[in-house]
Structures are given as C-alpha cells and as structure tokens.
Amino acid sequence: MNASSGQYQGNLQYAVDIVLCIDATASMFPVLDTVKASALQFHERLNDVMAKKGKAISQLRLKVIAFRDFGDNPNDAIEQTGFLTLPEQAAEFERFVGGIDAGGGGDIPESGLEALALAINSPWEKGLDRRRHVIVMFTDAPAHPLGTVGVTAQTYPSVVPRSMDDLFEQWGYARSQTAVMEQSAKRLVLFAPDGAPWQDPIAEEWDLTLHFESKAGQGLEEFEMDEIIETIANSL
C-alpha cells in the first residue's frame, strides 16, 4: 500500500493496473529516452495527481511490454515484465525500463498489435472494491496486420489472435461474452500515428479508448504526458 493512502481513510481506494507498451525499434531512437523518462516518472506523477483530487491508490502495479518486429527478429520482438507493485518493486521496474534499447524493426510497420494483445491478456487485478485497468501504447509506427508476420516463429505468443476482429472480441464491449478485460475497469490510451490500425479501427470503433497522435521522430511532449495522466486520474 502506498504511504499516502493513509491520508484518505474512509474514502474510496483504488487498485490500478497499468501496462505500458513501448515501441523499441530503431525509429524510436531519437525519442526513446523521453518515453523511458516518462515511464519512470509515471507512477509518481499519477500518485501526485490523485492526491490533489483527494483520492488514493491503495495498490498500483505496472507492467512493461517493449516490442519490435517479429518479421525482423522474432527473438527480440517482445521483452516484458510481469506486473510489478510500486513502490516496493520500483528498482526492478527502473532496471527494466532503463535497459530498453532502440534497435531493429526492419520495415515500417511493427508488432504493436501483438504487444496490445499481450497487454489485453494480462493477469489483471480482480479483487479490491474499485479497479482500473489501463493500457498505454507508445509508438511512432503502424502495425502489421495480425496473422501475417512472424506467426510461425517459436517465440510468437499463442495468446495473440490472428485477426483484428478477434482482438476486438478480446478487448470486448458492453454485454460482450468474449471479453478478457473487465468492462467497467478498462481504458486504452494510444500515443500512436493517425492511421491504421491505431486511429481506424481502434480509436474510432473501440470503446473507452483515447488517441493522442504521434509523428515519427517527434517524441512525447510534457503536456501530452500530463494529459494522459490526467485522463487516467479523471477516470477513477
């Protein structure tokens, strides 16, 4: 439990799980340090914003998925942590994020949808009274269509569906019978290009999704990260 949560005894407390999907391909080299710095400050800034709103996070867990391209090198296409409880496991979180290096990627599209599928299928918190499950995607590239690149590689995750329609079914919608995420808890925040698949179909058709447009090589501005954090805090 965060030390600050004791200030809000009697108020609602929240279990927050956040998965950060980070594009680690070579095109991200100019901006990856900024994204990593934002990731390292993410939990402290979220706690600060929540405290100003008179809310406490009683359990905060972060998971990181760094992705590249199964079509370029399936052996380093995905690197990930499990859920890490903060602040207790902050050192492990910082070691992993600090060790992400930009490289590879091959062609322009990357394996962002595979990373998103892994995030959706994370072992989300099921207990505690109030929950929020948030996926944040950082990429400057479009994504390979599911089922087309790297699916025969031994490292390709079996949980990844083979089509966008099947991925949408995993994300779910109101009254969905096939969703793997809790409808009332989930949120998706995309810092991604304006185009397929991020804007269309995901941002346009998926519920509880917010899209911030990114452009190759232009990085993540402070006001954008502030807005992302405010968006998450305001959803609690």
C-alpha positions in Angstrom: 0.0 0.0 0.0 1.3 3.4 -0.8 2.2 5.5 2.2 0.0 8.4 1.0 -3.1 6.2 1.1 -3.4 6.6 4.9 -4.4 10.2 4.4 -7.6 9.2 2.8 -9.1 6.7 5.3 -12.8 6.5 4.8 -12.6 7.5 1.2 -12.7 5.0 -1.7 -9.4 3.4 -2.5 -8.4 2.1 -5.9 -6.4 -0.8 -7.3 -4.8 0.5 -10.5 -3.0 -1.8 -13.0 -1.2 -0.1 -15.9 0.5 -1.8 -18.8 3.0 0.4 -20.8 3.5 -0.9 -24.4 6.7 0.8 -25.7 7.9 0.7 -29.3 11.7 -0.1 -29.0 12.5 -0.2 -32.8 15.3 1.9 -34.3 12.9 4.6 -35.5 12.2 5.4 -31.8 15.9 6.1 -31.1 15.5 9.9 -31.1 12.6 9.8 -28.6 13.0 6.6 -26.6 14.9 8.3 -23.8 12.0 10.7 -23.4 9.4 7.9 -23.4 11.6 6.0 -20.8 11.9 9.0 -18.6 8.1 9.5 -18.8 7.6 5.8 -17.9 10.0 6.1 -14.9 8.1 9.1 -13.6 4.7 7.7 -14.4 3.7 6.2 -11.1 4.9 9.2 -9.0 3.1 11.7 -11.2 -0.1 9.7 -11.2 0.0 9.4 -7.4 0.5 13.2 -7.2 -2.4 13.9 -9.4 -4.6 11.5 -7.5 -3.6 13.1 -4.2 -4.6 16.5 -5.4 -8.0 15.1 -6.2 -8.3 13.7 -2.7 -8.0 10.1 -4.0 -5.6 7.3 -3.0 -4.3 4.4 -5.0 -4.1 1.6 -2.5 -2.4 -0.8 -4.9 -0.5 0.3 -8.0 1.0 -2.2 -10.4 2.9 -1.5 -13.6 3.8 -3.9 -16.4 6.1 -3.0 -19.4 6.0 -4.6 -22.8 8.8 -3.5 -25.1 8.1 -4.5 -28.7 9.9 -4.5 -32.0 9.1 -6.6 -35.1 8.5 -10.4 -35.4 9.2 -10.0 -39.1 12.7 -8.6 -38.5 13.9 -10.6 -35.5 11.4 -12.9 -33.7 13.9 -13.5 -30.8 13.8 -9.9 -29.5 10.4 -8.9 -30.8 8.9 -8.9 -27.3 10.5 -8.1 -24.0 8.2 -7.8 -21.0 7.9 -7.8 -17.2 5.2 -9.2 -15.1 3.1 -6.8 -13.0 5.4 -5.0 -10.6 3.9 -3.5 -7.4 5.1 0.1 -6.8 6.8 1.5 -4.9 8.0 -1.8 -3.5 9.4 -3.1 -6.8 10.4 0.3 -8.2 14.1 -0.8 -8.6 13.1 -3.7 -10.8 10.8 -1.5 -12.8 13.6 1.1 -13.3 16.2 -1.6 -14.3 13.9 -3.0 -17.0 12.9 0.4 -18.4 16.5 1.7 -18.3 17.6 -1.4 -20.2 15.3 -0.9 -23.2 17.4 -0.1 -26.3 16.1 1.1 -29.6 17.1 -1.2 -32.5 15.8 -3.3 -35.4 12.3 -3.1 -36.7 13.0 -3.8 -40.4 10.1 -2.4 -42.5 7.9 0.5 -41.3 5.1 -1.5 -39.6 6.0 -3.1 -36.3 4.5 -5.7 -34.0 2.4 -3.3 -32.0 -0.8 -5.3 -32.2 1.0 -8.3 -30.7 2.0 -6.1 -27.8 -1.5 -4.8 -27.4 -2.9 -8.4 -27.4 -0.4 -9.4 -24.7 -1.4 -6.3 -22.7 -5.1 -7.1 -23.0 -4.5 -10.7 -21.8 -2.5 -9.6 -18.7 -3.4 -11.1 -15.3 -5.4 -8.0 -14.2 -6.3 -7.4 -10.5 -9.7 -9.0 -9.8 -10.1 -8.1 -6.1 -10.4 -4.8 -4.1 -13.5 -2.6 -4.4 -12.5 -0.2 -7.1 -10.3 -1.2 -10.1 -8.9 0.5 -13.1 -7.0 -1.5 -15.8 -5.2 0.8 -18.2 -3.1 0.1 -21.3 -0.9 2.9 -22.7 0.6 2.4 -26.1 3.7 4.4 -27.2 4.6 4.0 -30.9 5.5 6.1 -33.9 4.7 3.4 -36.5 1.7 1.5 -37.9 1.4 -2.2 -37.1 1.5 -5.4 -39.1 -2.0 -6.9 -39.5 -2.5 -9.8 -37.1 -1.9 -13.2 -38.5 0.5 -12.0 -41.3 4.0 -11.7 -39.8 6.0 -14.0 -37.6 3.2 -16.3 -36.6 5.2 -19.4 -37.3 8.1 -18.3 -35.1 8.5 -20.3 -31.9 8.6 -17.0 -29.9 5.2 -15.8 -31.3 2.8 -15.8 -28.3 0.0 -18.3 -28.6 -2.4 -15.9 -26.8 -2.3 -13.4 -29.8 -5.4 -13.7 -32.0 -5.0 -14.0 -35.8 -7.3 -11.1 -36.8 -8.3 -7.6 -35.8 -11.9 -8.8 -35.3 -10.7 -11.5 -32.8 -8.6 -8.9 -31.0 -11.6 -6.6 -30.7 -13.5 -9.5 -29.2 -10.8 -9.9 -26.6 -11.0 -6.2 -25.8 -14.7 -6.5 -25.6 -17.7 -4.1 -25.5 -20.9 -3.6 -23.4 -22.6 -7.0 -22.8 -19.7 -8.9 -24.5 -19.5 -12.6 -23.8 -15.9 -13.0 -25.1 -14.0 -10.1 -23.5 -11.0 -10.9 -21.3 -11.0 -7.5 -19.7 -13.4 -6.1 -17.1 -15.7 -3.6 -19.0 -16.1 -1.2 -16.2 -12.4 -1.1 -15.3 -10.6 -1.0 -18.7 -9.1 2.0 -20.5 -6.9 2.2 -23.6 -4.7 5.3 -24.2 -2.9 5.4 -27.6 0.1 7.6 -28.3 0.3 6.5 -31.9 0.2 7.7 -35.5 -3.1 8.8 -37.1 -3.8 5.9 -39.4 -4.4 2.1 -39.5 -4.7 0.4 -37.1 -4.5 3.0 -34.3 -6.9 5.6 -35.5 -9.0 3.3 -37.6 -10.3 1.0 -36.5 -9.2 1.1 -32.8 -9.7 4.7 -31.8 -12.8 5.1 -33.9 -14.5 1.8 -33.0 -13.2 0.5 -29.7 -14.9 1.9 -26.6 -13.1 3.5 -23.7 -10.2 4.5 -25.9 -8.3 7.8 -26.2 -5.9 8.6 -29.0 -3.1 11.1 -29.0 -1.5 11.4 -32.4 2.3 10.8 -32.6 4.6 11.5 -35.5 7.9 9.7 -36.3 10.8 11.3 -34.5 8.8 13.9 -32.7 8.6 12.3 -29.4 6.3 12.8 -26.4 5.7 16.3 -25.2 5.3 17.0 -21.5 1.8 18.4 -21.9 0.8 15.2 -23.6 2.0 13.0 -20.8 0.3 15.3 -18.3 -2.9 14.9 -20.3 -2.5 11.2 -20.4 -2.1 11.1 -16.6 -5.0 13.4 -16.0 -7.1 11.2 -18.2 -6.3 8.2 -16.1 -6.8 10.0 -12.9 -10.1 11.5 -14.0 -11.4 8.1 -14.9 -11.1 6.8 -11.4 
